[in-house]
Amino acid sequence: MTSPRVLGPRVLGRAALDRQLLLRRAELPVVPAVERLLGLNAQSPNLPYLALWNRLRGFTVAELTRAVEDRTLVRSTLMRATQHLLSVPDFRLVRPALTGLLRRVQRNAFGTRTAGLDLDALVAQTRRLLADGRVLTRPALGRQLALAWPEYDPTALGWTAQYLEPVLHPAPSGTWNTYGATPFASSDWTGVTREATAEGLRELVRRYLAAFGPATVADARAWSGVAGLREVFAGLRPELRVYADESGRELFDLPDRPLPPADLPAPVRLLPEFDAPLLAYADRSRIMTDQERRQVCVGAAVAATVLVDGTVAAMWSTSRTDGAAVLTVRPLRRLTPVEYTEIEAEADRLLAFTDPDAASRQVRLLPGPAGPRTPRS
């Protein structure tokens, strides 16, 4: 047997960027793009829009809003128990695999506050309350559930329903600049099942590798939160290509997926908070150093980041006061004048997308850390 090819962080980084449409903006409609990416984080309503702006040529707010409004794309609690936007077929694939994870999350977060409650009865009552197309906000659903179980906290009941029943959050929730209480609607019309099949789990792993590979078993688990994936990978091994990283860990990939050259140019990108490449791997060295990760990932928060030459180089944020939109970039490493110029140009384009009606738009580039420029391997 020959030893597997060893892939360094730069090759793995270029592969991740390529699969995630971050090496060049693609000419793709919105729904096929979301399917290729295997969903978009939608913790905040604007995040999917910012993610697609980075990835699609000529993308407009209206395109994604239409797909959410006509239910071609649906928003629900999914990977890592956070809000994501997926196509309906992908929702049918992904949600059953997450049943065990979401049960654990409910137990850890609200188990004490729902001790003694018949959770199956709660799910059944939730389904009755949302039948016939009815929509309730999470607080309203919690109050309705508390009519049947008055000894329990309505907030805990509403959150428990969100984790245990595959509810959807319909438009206008999840559309551009739309905030407020989360609405709940039944997902029965999608045909989603409550439990995953063995073939469903295998297909989920294949789709994960198509969107994020090459990757380890631990990477897939970090992305999804699904337990028991080692056995799934073992069953798929004969049909997968096997590599190794520089630490000797096995990396798996689909056999027909090429790897981009390590020296392939990677353009500046301003990723939104919680963007997938920052969270899709247990080992994040392909996209940022440990020092950068400690500044980007603080508690449950994941900052909006600037990619330079394919890796995290800065964080960014926006503010708007009296009609003036300002995008501020805070470097995490020393940048060259050329890199500053490229970041400023991309940030200008992003502000034109996010704040087309602003009286003025400004990009503020803060100075980087002192010292020699950090070489990127």
The 8 nearest C-alpha neighbors of each residue, nearest first, counted from 0:
[[1, 2, 3, 4, 241, 242, 240, 243],
 [2, 0, 3, 4, 242, 241, 5, 243],
 [1, 3, 4, 0, 242, 5, 243, 241],
 [4, 2, 242, 243, 5, 241, 1, 249],
 [3, 5, 242, 243, 6, 2, 241, 244],
 [6, 4, 243, 244, 242, 245, 3, 7],
 [7, 5, 244, 10, 243, 4, 11, 245],
 [6, 8, 9, 10, 245, 244, 11, 5],
 [9, 7, 285, 11, 10, 12, 284, 6],
 [8, 10, 12, 11, 7, 261, 13, 285],
 [11, 9, 261, 13, 12, 7, 8, 6],
 [12, 10, 8, 14, 9, 13, 285, 15],
 [11, 13, 285, 9, 15, 14, 10, 8],
 [12, 14, 16, 10, 15, 11, 17, 259],
 [13, 15, 11, 17, 12, 16, 258, 259],
 [16, 14, 12, 18, 17, 13, 211, 19],
 [17, 15, 21, 19, 13, 14, 18, 22],
 [16, 18, 14, 20, 19, 15, 22, 21],
 [19, 17, 210, 15, 16, 20, 211, 14],
 [18, 20, 16, 17, 21, 36, 15, 210],
 [21, 19, 17, 54, 18, 22, 16, 23],
 [20, 22, 16, 23, 19, 54, 17, 24],
 [23, 21, 265, 17, 16, 20, 266, 24],
 [24, 22, 21, 20, 25, 54, 266, 17],
 [23, 25, 55, 54, 56, 20, 21, 26],
 [26, 24, 55, 27, 56, 23, 54, 20],
 [25, 27, 56, 55, 24, 28, 57, 54],
 [26, 28, 25, 32, 29, 55, 31, 56],
 [29, 27, 30, 31, 32, 26, 55, 62],
 [28, 30, 32, 31, 33, 27, 63, 62],
 [29, 31, 33, 32, 28, 34, 86, 72],
 [32, 30, 34, 33, 29, 28, 35, 27],
 [31, 33, 35, 29, 30, 34, 27, 36],
 [34, 32, 36, 30, 38, 35, 31, 37],
 [35, 33, 37, 31, 36, 32, 38, 30],
 [34, 36, 32, 37, 33, 31, 210, 209],
 [35, 37, 33, 34, 210, 38, 19, 32],
 [38, 36, 34, 35, 33, 210, 85, 39],
 [37, 39, 85, 33, 84, 36, 34, 83],
 [40, 38, 84, 83, 47, 41, 33, 85],
 [39, 41, 83, 42, 82, 47, 84, 273],
 [42, 40, 83, 82, 43, 46, 44, 47],
 [41, 43, 82, 40, 81, 44, 83, 46],
 [42, 44, 41, 45, 46, 173, 178, 40],
 [45, 43, 173, 174, 46, 175, 41, 176],
 [44, 46, 175, 48, 43, 47, 176, 49],
 [45, 47, 49, 48, 41, 44, 43, 271],
 [48, 46, 50, 49, 39, 45, 41, 51],
 [47, 49, 51, 45, 46, 50, 52, 60],
 [50, 48, 52, 46, 47, 51, 271, 45],
 [51, 49, 47, 48, 53, 52, 46, 271],
 [50, 52, 54, 53, 48, 49, 55, 47],
 [53, 51, 49, 54, 50, 58, 55, 48],
 [54, 52, 51, 50, 55, 49, 268, 24],
 [53, 55, 24, 51, 20, 52, 21, 25],
 [56, 54, 24, 25, 58, 51, 52, 26],
 [55, 57, 24, 58, 25, 26, 54, 52],
 [56, 58, 55, 59, 52, 26, 24, 25],
 [57, 59, 55, 56, 52, 60, 51, 62],
 [60, 58, 61, 62, 57, 63, 52, 352],
 [59, 61, 62, 63, 64, 48, 58, 175],
 [60, 62, 64, 59, 63, 65, 58, 66],
 [63, 61, 65, 60, 64, 59, 66, 29],
 [62, 64, 66, 65, 61, 60, 67, 29],
 [63, 65, 61, 67, 66, 62, 174, 68],
 [66, 64, 68, 63, 62, 67, 69, 61],
 [65, 67, 71, 63, 69, 64, 72, 68],
 [68, 66, 70, 72, 64, 65, 69, 71],
 [67, 69, 65, 170, 70, 66, 64, 171],
 [68, 70, 66, 67, 71, 65, 72, 64],
 [71, 69, 72, 67, 68, 73, 66, 169],
 [72, 70, 66, 69, 86, 67, 87, 73],
 [71, 73, 86, 70, 67, 85, 66, 87],
 [74, 72, 84, 85, 70, 86, 67, 87],
 [75, 73, 84, 168, 83, 167, 85, 82],
 [74, 76, 167, 82, 83, 77, 168, 166],
 [77, 75, 82, 81, 80, 83, 78, 162],
 [76, 78, 80, 81, 82, 75, 83, 94],
 [79, 77, 223, 80, 81, 224, 222, 76],
 [78, 80, 224, 81, 223, 77, 222, 100],
 [81, 79, 77, 78, 76, 101, 82, 104],
 [82, 80, 76, 79, 77, 78, 83, 42],
 [81, 83, 76, 42, 41, 75, 77, 40],
 [84, 82, 40, 41, 39, 74, 75, 77],
 [83, 85, 74, 39, 38, 73, 41, 72],
 [86, 84, 38, 72, 73, 90, 89, 87],
 [85, 87, 72, 89, 88, 71, 90, 73],
 [86, 88, 90, 89, 72, 71, 91, 85],
 [89, 87, 91, 90, 86, 92, 189, 85],
 [88, 90, 92, 86, 91, 87, 93, 85],
 [89, 91, 87, 93, 92, 88, 94, 85],
 [92, 90, 191, 88, 89, 93, 94, 87],
 [93, 91, 89, 90, 94, 199, 88, 95],
 [94, 92, 90, 96, 95, 91, 89, 97],
 [93, 95, 97, 96, 90, 91, 92, 77],
 [96, 94, 195, 194, 193, 97, 98, 93],
 [97, 95, 195, 94, 93, 98, 200, 194],
 [96, 98, 100, 94, 95, 99, 101, 225],
 [99, 97, 101, 95, 100, 96, 102, 194],
 [100, 98, 102, 101, 97, 103, 96, 225],
 [101, 99, 103, 97, 102, 98, 225, 104],
 [102, 100, 104, 103, 162, 98, 99, 105],
 [101, 103, 99, 105, 104, 100, 106, 98],
 [104, 102, 106, 100, 101, 105, 107, 99],
 [103, 105, 101, 107, 106, 102, 108, 100],
 [106, 104, 102, 108, 109, 103, 107, 159],
 [105, 107, 110, 103, 104, 109, 108, 102],
 [106, 108, 104, 105, 110, 109, 103, 111],
 [109, 107, 105, 106, 104, 110, 111, 103],
 [110, 108, 112, 105, 106, 111, 107, 113],
 [109, 111, 106, 113, 112, 107, 114, 108],
 [110, 112, 114, 113, 109, 106, 108, 107],
 [111, 113, 109, 110, 114, 155, 151, 152],
 [114, 112, 110, 116, 111, 109, 115, 151],
 [113, 115, 111, 116, 112, 110, 109, 117],
 [116, 114, 113, 117, 118, 111, 112, 110],
 [115, 117, 113, 114, 118, 121, 120, 148],
 [118, 116, 120, 119, 121, 115, 113, 114],
 [117, 119, 121, 120, 116, 122, 163, 113],
 [120, 118, 122, 121, 117, 123, 124, 116],
 [119, 121, 123, 118, 117, 122, 124, 116],
 [122, 120, 118, 124, 119, 123, 125, 117],
 [123, 121, 125, 119, 124, 120, 164, 118],
 [122, 124, 120, 126, 125, 121, 119, 127],
 [125, 123, 127, 121, 126, 122, 120, 128],
 [126, 124, 122, 128, 123, 127, 121, 129],
 [125, 127, 123, 129, 124, 128, 130, 122],
 [128, 126, 124, 130, 125, 129, 123, 131],
 [127, 129, 125, 126, 130, 124, 133, 140],
 [130, 128, 133, 126, 127, 185, 184, 134],
 [129, 131, 127, 132, 128, 133, 126, 185],
 [132, 130, 133, 129, 185, 127, 128, 134],
 [133, 131, 130, 129, 134, 184, 185, 128],
 [132, 134, 129, 131, 130, 184, 135, 128],
 [135, 133, 184, 183, 129, 182, 132, 136],
 [136, 134, 183, 182, 140, 139, 137, 133],
 [135, 137, 182, 139, 181, 138, 183, 140],
 [136, 138, 140, 157, 139, 181, 182, 141],
 [139, 137, 141, 140, 136, 142, 157, 154],
 [140, 138, 142, 136, 141, 137, 135, 143],
 [139, 141, 143, 137, 142, 138, 135, 157],
 [142, 140, 157, 153, 138, 144, 156, 139],
 [141, 143, 145, 139, 153, 140, 144, 138],
 [142, 144, 140, 145, 146, 141, 139, 147],
 [145, 143, 141, 146, 142, 147, 140, 148],
 [144, 146, 148, 149, 142, 147, 143, 153],
 [145, 147, 144, 143, 149, 148, 142, 141],
 [146, 148, 145, 144, 149, 143, 124, 121],
 [147, 149, 145, 150, 146, 151, 144, 116],
 [150, 148, 145, 151, 146, 147, 152, 144],
 [149, 151, 148, 152, 145, 147, 153, 146],
 [152, 150, 149, 148, 153, 145, 113, 112],
 [151, 153, 155, 154, 156, 150, 145, 112],
 [154, 152, 141, 156, 142, 155, 145, 157],
 [153, 155, 157, 156, 152, 141, 158, 138],
 [154, 156, 158, 152, 153, 157, 159, 109],
 [157, 155, 153, 159, 141, 154, 158, 160],
 [158, 156, 141, 160, 154, 137, 159, 155],
 [157, 159, 161, 155, 160, 156, 154, 162],
 [160, 158, 156, 162, 161, 157, 105, 155],
 [159, 161, 157, 163, 158, 162, 164, 156],
 [162, 160, 158, 159, 164, 163, 166, 157],
 [161, 163, 159, 101, 160, 164, 105, 158],
 [162, 164, 160, 161, 159, 102, 101, 165],
 [163, 165, 160, 166, 161, 162, 122, 125],
 [166, 164, 186, 163, 167, 161, 94, 162],
 [167, 165, 185, 186, 184, 164, 183, 161],
 [168, 166, 75, 184, 183, 74, 186, 169],
 [167, 169, 183, 182, 74, 75, 184, 172],
 [170, 168, 172, 167, 171, 182, 184, 74],
 [171, 169, 172, 68, 173, 67, 174, 168],
 [170, 172, 174, 173, 169, 177, 68, 67],
 [173, 171, 170, 174, 169, 177, 168, 181],
 [172, 174, 44, 171, 170, 177, 175, 41],
 [175, 173, 44, 177, 172, 171, 64, 176],
 [174, 176, 45, 177, 44, 173, 60, 64],
 [175, 177, 45, 178, 44, 174, 173, 43],
 [178, 176, 175, 174, 172, 44, 173, 171],
 [177, 179, 176, 172, 44, 180, 173, 43],
 [180, 178, 181, 177, 172, 182, 136, 173],
 [179, 181, 136, 182, 137, 178, 138, 172],
 [180, 182, 136, 137, 179, 168, 183, 172],
 [183, 181, 136, 168, 135, 137, 134, 180],
 [182, 184, 168, 135, 134, 136, 167, 166],
 [185, 183, 134, 167, 166, 129, 168, 186],
 [184, 186, 166, 187, 129, 167, 130, 183],
 [185, 187, 188, 166, 189, 167, 165, 184],
 [188, 186, 189, 185, 190, 191, 165, 192],
 [187, 189, 186, 190, 185, 191, 132, 87],
 [190, 188, 187, 191, 186, 87, 91, 88],
 [191, 189, 188, 187, 192, 91, 186, 87],
 [192, 190, 91, 189, 187, 193, 186, 90],
 [193, 191, 194, 95, 190, 91, 195, 94],
 [192, 194, 95, 191, 98, 195, 94, 165],
 [195, 193, 95, 192, 98, 96, 196, 94],
 [196, 194, 95, 96, 199, 200, 197, 193],
 [195, 197, 199, 198, 200, 194, 96, 95],
 [198, 196, 200, 199, 201, 195, 231, 202],
 [197, 199, 201, 196, 200, 202, 195, 203],
 [198, 200, 196, 202, 197, 201, 195, 203],
 [201, 199, 203, 197, 198, 202, 204, 196],
 [202, 200, 198, 204, 203, 199, 231, 205],
 [201, 203, 205, 199, 204, 200, 198, 206],
 [202, 204, 200, 206, 201, 205, 207, 199],
 [205, 203, 207, 201, 202, 206, 208, 200],
 [206, 204, 202, 208, 203, 207, 209, 201],
 [207, 205, 209, 203, 204, 208, 202, 210],
 [208, 206, 204, 210, 209, 205, 211, 203],
 [207, 209, 212, 211, 205, 210, 206, 252],
 [210, 208, 206, 207, 211, 212, 205, 253],
 [209, 211, 207, 18, 208, 36, 206, 35],
 [212, 210, 208, 15, 207, 209, 18, 213],
 [213, 211, 208, 214, 252, 209, 210, 15],
 [212, 214, 252, 251, 250, 208, 211, 11],
 [215, 213, 212, 250, 251, 218, 216, 252],
 [216, 214, 250, 218, 217, 249, 251, 219],
 [215, 217, 219, 218, 229, 220, 228, 214],
 [216, 218, 220, 215, 219, 281, 221, 280],
 [217, 219, 280, 281, 215, 221, 220, 216],
 [220, 218, 222, 216, 221, 217, 223, 215],
 [219, 221, 217, 224, 223, 218, 222, 225],
 [222, 220, 218, 281, 219, 224, 223, 280],
 [223, 221, 279, 219, 220, 224, 280, 278],
 [224, 222, 78, 220, 225, 221, 79, 219],
 [223, 225, 220, 79, 221, 222, 100, 78],
 [224, 226, 223, 220, 100, 97, 227, 228],
 [227, 225, 228, 224, 220, 100, 99, 229],
 [228, 226, 229, 230, 225, 231, 220, 232],
 [227, 229, 231, 230, 226, 232, 216, 220],
 [230, 228, 232, 231, 227, 216, 233, 226],
 [229, 231, 233, 228, 232, 227, 234, 235],
 [230, 232, 228, 234, 233, 229, 201, 235],
 [231, 233, 235, 229, 234, 230, 236, 228],
 [234, 232, 230, 236, 231, 235, 229, 237],
 [233, 235, 231, 232, 236, 230, 237, 201],
 [234, 236, 232, 233, 238, 237, 231, 239],
 [235, 237, 239, 233, 238, 234, 232, 240],
 [238, 236, 235, 239, 234, 240, 233, 232],
 [237, 239, 236, 235, 240, 254, 253, 234],
 [240, 238, 236, 253, 254, 252, 237, 251],
 [239, 241, 254, 252, 251, 253, 242, 238],
 [240, 242, 251, 250, 239, 3, 252, 249],
 [241, 243, 250, 3, 4, 249, 5, 251],
 [244, 242, 249, 5, 250, 248, 247, 3],
 [243, 245, 6, 5, 247, 246, 248, 7],
 [244, 246, 247, 7, 5, 6, 243, 248],
 [247, 245, 244, 248, 243, 249, 5, 7],
 [248, 246, 244, 243, 245, 249, 5, 250],
 [249, 247, 243, 244, 246, 250, 215, 245],
 [250, 248, 243, 242, 215, 247, 251, 241],
 [249, 251, 215, 214, 242, 243, 213, 241],
 [252, 250, 241, 213, 214, 240, 215, 242],
 [253, 251, 213, 240, 212, 239, 208, 254],
 [252, 254, 239, 255, 256, 240, 208, 209],
 [253, 255, 240, 239, 256, 252, 238, 257],
 [256, 254, 253, 257, 252, 240, 239, 209],
 [255, 257, 254, 253, 258, 252, 209, 212],
 [258, 256, 255, 259, 254, 14, 253, 260],
 [257, 259, 14, 260, 256, 10, 13, 11],
 [260, 258, 14, 13, 261, 257, 263, 10],
 [261, 259, 263, 262, 258, 10, 13, 14],
 [260, 262, 10, 263, 9, 259, 13, 11],
 [263, 261, 260, 264, 9, 10, 259, 13],
 [262, 264, 260, 261, 265, 259, 13, 22],
 [265, 263, 262, 266, 308, 22, 309, 261],
 [264, 266, 308, 309, 22, 263, 267, 307],
 [267, 265, 268, 308, 22, 264, 307, 309],
 [266, 268, 307, 306, 342, 341, 265, 308],
 [269, 267, 306, 305, 270, 266, 53, 307],
 [270, 268, 305, 304, 306, 271, 267, 53],
 [269, 271, 304, 303, 268, 305, 274, 50],
 [272, 270, 303, 274, 46, 49, 50, 273],
 [271, 273, 303, 302, 274, 301, 270, 46],
 [274, 272, 301, 275, 271, 40, 302, 277],
 [275, 273, 272, 271, 277, 276, 270, 40],
 [274, 276, 278, 277, 279, 273, 40, 39],
 [277, 275, 279, 278, 274, 15, 280, 286],
 [276, 278, 275, 274, 279, 273, 283, 286],
 [279, 277, 275, 276, 280, 222, 273, 274],
 [278, 280, 222, 276, 275, 277, 221, 218],
 [281, 279, 218, 282, 283, 278, 221, 222],
 [280, 282, 218, 221, 217, 283, 279, 278],
 [283, 281, 280, 284, 218, 285, 217, 215],
 [282, 284, 285, 280, 286, 281, 287, 277],
 [285, 283, 287, 286, 288, 282, 8, 289],
 [284, 286, 8, 12, 283, 11, 287, 9],
 [285, 287, 310, 284, 283, 12, 311, 309],
 [288, 286, 284, 311, 310, 291, 283, 285],
 [287, 289, 291, 290, 284, 292, 286, 283],
 [288, 290, 292, 291, 293, 287, 284, 283],
 [291, 289, 288, 293, 292, 294, 287, 331],
 [290, 292, 288, 294, 293, 289, 287, 295],
 [293, 291, 289, 295, 294, 290, 296, 288],
 [292, 294, 290, 291, 296, 295, 289, 297],
 [295, 293, 291, 292, 296, 297, 290, 331],
 [294, 296, 292, 302, 301, 293, 291, 297],
 [297, 295, 301, 293, 292, 300, 294, 298],
 [298, 296, 300, 299, 295, 294, 293, 301],
 [297, 299, 300, 296, 301, 293, 295, 294],
 [298, 300, 297, 301, 296, 273, 302, 295],
 [301, 299, 297, 298, 296, 302, 273, 295],
 [302, 300, 296, 273, 272, 295, 297, 299],
 [303, 301, 272, 295, 304, 300, 296, 314],
 [302, 304, 272, 271, 315, 314, 270, 301],
 [305, 303, 314, 270, 313, 315, 269, 302],
 [304, 306, 269, 313, 314, 268, 311, 312],
 [305, 307, 311, 310, 268, 267, 309, 312],
 [306, 308, 267, 309, 310, 312, 311, 305],
 [309, 307, 265, 310, 266, 306, 267, 264],
 [308, 310, 307, 265, 306, 12, 286, 13],
 [309, 311, 286, 306, 307, 287, 308, 312],
 [310, 312, 306, 287, 305, 313, 286, 304],
 [311, 313, 331, 306, 305, 307, 332, 330],
 [314, 312, 330, 331, 305, 329, 304, 311],
 [313, 315, 304, 329, 303, 305, 328, 330],
 [316, 314, 328, 327, 303, 304, 329, 313],
 [315, 317, 327, 326, 328, 303, 318, 314],
 [318, 316, 326, 325, 327, 319, 315, 324],
 [319, 317, 325, 324, 326, 320, 316, 323],
 [318, 320, 324, 323, 325, 322, 321, 317],
 [319, 321, 323, 322, 318, 324, 325, 357],
 [322, 320, 323, 319, 358, 324, 357, 359],
 [321, 323, 358, 357, 320, 319, 324, 359],
 [322, 324, 359, 320, 319, 358, 321, 357],
 [325, 323, 319, 360, 318, 357, 359, 361],
 [326, 324, 361, 318, 317, 362, 360, 319],
 [325, 327, 317, 362, 316, 363, 361, 318],
 [328, 326, 363, 316, 315, 362, 364, 317],
 [327, 329, 315, 364, 314, 365, 363, 330],
 [328, 330, 314, 365, 313, 315, 331, 327],
 [331, 329, 313, 367, 332, 312, 328, 314],
 [330, 332, 313, 312, 367, 329, 291, 368],
 [333, 331, 330, 368, 367, 312, 334, 373],
 [332, 334, 372, 367, 368, 369, 373, 335],
 [335, 333, 338, 332, 367, 339, 372, 336],
 [334, 336, 338, 337, 339, 333, 372, 340],
 [337, 335, 339, 338, 340, 334, 341, 333],
 [338, 336, 340, 335, 339, 341, 334, 342],
 [337, 339, 341, 335, 340, 336, 334, 342],
 [338, 340, 336, 342, 337, 341, 343, 335],
 [339, 341, 337, 343, 338, 342, 336, 344],
 [342, 340, 338, 344, 343, 339, 337, 345],
 [343, 341, 339, 345, 344, 340, 346, 338],
 [342, 344, 346, 340, 341, 345, 347, 339],
 [345, 343, 347, 341, 346, 342, 340, 348],
 [344, 346, 348, 342, 347, 343, 349, 341],
 [345, 347, 349, 343, 348, 344, 342, 350],
 [348, 346, 344, 350, 345, 349, 343, 351],
 [347, 349, 345, 351, 346, 350, 344, 352],
 [348, 350, 346, 352, 351, 347, 353, 345],
 [351, 349, 353, 352, 347, 354, 348, 346],
 [350, 352, 355, 348, 349, 354, 353, 347],
 [353, 351, 349, 350, 354, 355, 348, 59],
 [352, 354, 350, 351, 355, 349, 49, 356],
 [355, 353, 357, 356, 350, 351, 352, 324],
 [354, 356, 351, 357, 352, 353, 350, 358],
 [355, 357, 354, 358, 322, 351, 359, 353],
 [358, 356, 359, 322, 354, 355, 323, 324],
 [357, 359, 322, 323, 356, 360, 324, 321],
 [358, 360, 323, 357, 324, 361, 322, 325],
 [361, 359, 324, 325, 323, 357, 350, 362],
 [360, 362, 325, 326, 324, 363, 359, 347],
 [361, 363, 326, 325, 327, 364, 343, 346],
 [364, 362, 327, 326, 328, 365, 361, 325],
 [365, 363, 328, 327, 362, 366, 329, 343],
 [364, 366, 329, 328, 363, 367, 330, 327],
 [367, 365, 364, 368, 330, 329, 333, 369],
 [366, 368, 330, 333, 332, 369, 365, 331],
 [369, 367, 333, 332, 370, 331, 366, 330],
 [370, 368, 367, 333, 371, 332, 372, 366],
 [369, 371, 372, 368, 333, 373, 332, 367],
 [372, 370, 373, 333, 369, 374, 368, 332],
 [371, 373, 333, 374, 370, 334, 332, 335],
 [372, 374, 371, 375, 332, 333, 370, 334],
 [375, 373, 372, 376, 371, 333, 332, 334],
 [376, 374, 373, 310, 9, 308, 372, 288],
 [375, 9, 374, 8, 7, 285, 373, 10]]
